[in-house]
Amino acid sequence: MEQTALNVKQQALQLLAEWAEAQFPEQIEPDYENRAIIKAKSLLNWTENASIQPLRLLFDQVRLTQTTHQQNYTIPRAISNQFPTIPYPTDTTPDLTAYKAEVKSAIEGLSLSDWNNLSLLFIFLEKYGSCISFINDDLAFWDVVKTTSAVASILENNEDAEHLTLVAGDLSGIQDFIYTISADGALRSLRARSFYLELVTEEITQQLLEKFSLPRSCVIYVGGGNLYLLAPAKQETEEIIETLRNEVNQWLLKAFQGKVYLTLTGCQFPIEDIANQSFAHHWQETVHQLAKQKEQKFANQIEQLLAVQNSYEPCQVCYRDDEQNLKPLNPNEPDSVSACPTCREMWKIGSQLFKINGIARSRQKDFSDSAFCIPFELPQETIYYYLLKNNPNLDDPETTLFLINNWSINDYQSSAPTIPLLLGNYGKRTESDEESGFMRAEEMTEIATEMGGIGRVGYLRMDVDSLGQIFAKGLGKLQTLPRIASLSRKMSYFFKVYLNSLAQHRDENLPESSKQLTARSRNNLMFIYAGGDDLFISGVWQDVVEFAFDIYQAFRSYTGNHPEMTLSGGIHLAETKFPLYKAAEYSGNAEEDAKNNGRNSLSLFNETFDWEEWLGREDITISQLSSLDQETKNYLGQNIELELFGILPFVQLLYDEKIGYPRSFLQNLLVTAKLQRQKLDEYKQKNDQTDTRDIRYYLHLPKIAYTLARAPKSMKDNTDFSVVSSSLKKPCNAPYYKAIATWLDLLNRS
């Protein structure tokens, strides 16, 4: 099947070469008579007349409602080798002339052996073919090639097959496994647990590919505990899936006391549905089957699950009590807590994560140049994952090499299968002697204090709103396999790749006209998890707050400011010794508050508002605000002009030392906000149906007028003060007093 996959890649590269007017080796003669490839091409409408054109932004096609959206295009730009710049779309049709020249040079730089290297062609076509269209103007060339390769490979042994199988898997219980830990060094351990589950998902995918003898191009998506791939619809398919599911769950039950469980299923569908909207139904059917399996966790391991087990002193990290072999978590610290083998393993993994560039998957017990080994002791065999500091040139076809966020073509010239592994893996290096390279919470709070603010660690959780619905029905009649694969790929790029770039090289990756409190870099961050469509980030609280605003604005621009492509997030600030699992819980609760606010919101400082209210607006009328409903706009007066609206604009001006303000000014803002809240709560407790908008928007006026009148002369004399003063007295800004005052207070604790 790999030969068929290689054949498709060679045909695609030959087509790309012809488009770019590049020379290609005459010795390379793909088999254009291969019947499996011919059928796959036919199914996907890959005809001789299909041409390469500028790529329309796929996000523009999302329609959950009847909302119309402008047309955007992807900038033609190859993916950079390291820290790729975020490719924001353009609303003008791009000229491909310069990009043709770039592709021409890249193709002519390939050697003859490169043309026969499946791994290298895979990464080359992804690198250069993700930003141009083929067949349809919203279909990326790479996604068409990858899908064609997958279908043709499956058809190789049965050209007349009428059905395919969509295999889907999900690791449930991730929250329990990752977040329920409490101990010194929990940040390192939690980061390692997140990474470990990425490898578990990858191993399940590798097992499926091996058992079905499929190439990597059959993988639609893998990450975040989820996987989707195409497989043949043969008689033993269901048996293969069920056997693997039972083997993995047997191992998971033993290794993690049943905290993590694998659901794995397959849904057969007519082969012609890969390119029409019926594919959405089959996708939903697999999701439904996964949900049913989750209701019967470990059904085939019930005897093992209910068997009487000896109980011992619990691990002081994860609290499991079935392990007798407790040892210090950190052997270098005499007072380190006692931990089970799994937690000690995670601790060791955490010490290596920022030091590795690649991972080797092997059945060999010994491996050279390995920084660390992670064994997966499955019932039938043991698979070893070796963490590598350098990228070796492997010649063992039985060993798979994963390169982390690496699109350097030269690094894929190994004869061993080589695969890019996308990983949200940013972390500010510590300035202490911490062996892992991680910043500790103590260092984060020290930096926060040195910056003049309160000493706190910030924890951010965020995810895409309504992503399940977007995948289920967002593309409507365009809900085909290549487009769903493209949507998955673009989401993975943002959360696993571009967020690294945004943290590492902020100035190069922020959208134009982004709003920000400060222009400084904010890289005192630690990605605990980033992938799929969500993230969990810790760091110096000032940086975490500002980075949340960066992420939102970057995501909105990345998706063409589509009104239905939004994020919701929650931030919790905690002291140094605050348990990490509790910080995860509280930031998760804050994120849920944002979701309950109608989504597209942020919960911060125990206040929840729409992103527009946090980011603010300047020089607009009330009628132009999207965060206020029409009834409220009518109540306030649609034509009222606002010099400032929202939270950030006030914080920006008042945080500037030119204005200056006494602490009593902040206290009065907080008192006013407290009075409003008390009055609103009284009406709520009484179940009073009286219109409370007068309280929400007008109760503040006497108090705020008094506060502003008593402001120091130095404050009043500043030219910006009149803008702040008049805008604070506008009714629509009344709900934001507490957030404004709290933010300023925490920034200026010194």
Protein Blocks (a to p, Z undefined) as FASTA:
>chain_A
ZZmmmmmmmmmmmmmmmmnopacdfklccdfkbmklmmmmmmnopafkbccdddddfklm
pcfblcdcdddddddddddfbhpacddddfbdcdfklmmmmmmmmmmmpcfklmmmmklm
mmmmmmmmmmccehiakbcfklmmmmmmmmmmmmmmomkbcbdcddddddehklmmmmmg
cdehklmmmmmmmmmmmmmmmmmmmmmmmmnopafklpmbgcehiacddddddfklmmmm
mmmmmmmmmmmmmmnnomaccddddddddfklmmcmklmmmmmmmmmmmmmmmmmghklm
mmmmmpccddddddfklopakbfbbcdfblmbmkbccddfklmmmmmmmmmmmmcfbdcd
dfbfbdghiabdcddddfkbccdddddfbdcddfbfkbccddehiabfklmmpfbdcddd
dddfbdcddfbfbfnlpacfklmmmmmmmnopacdddddddddehklmmmmmmnmmmlcf
klmmmmmmmmmmmmmmmmmmmmmmmmlmgcehiacfbfcdcfbccdfbgghjaccddddf
klmmmmmmmmmmmmmmmnoopaklccddddddddfklcfklmmmmmmmmmmmmmmnopai
aceehiacdfklmnopahiafklpmkbcfklmmmnopklccfbgcjklmmmmmmpmklop
afklmmmmmmmmmmmmmmmmmmmmnopabdfklmmmmmmmmmmmmmmmmpcfklmmpmkl
mmmmmmmmpmklmmmmmmmmmmmmmmmmZZ
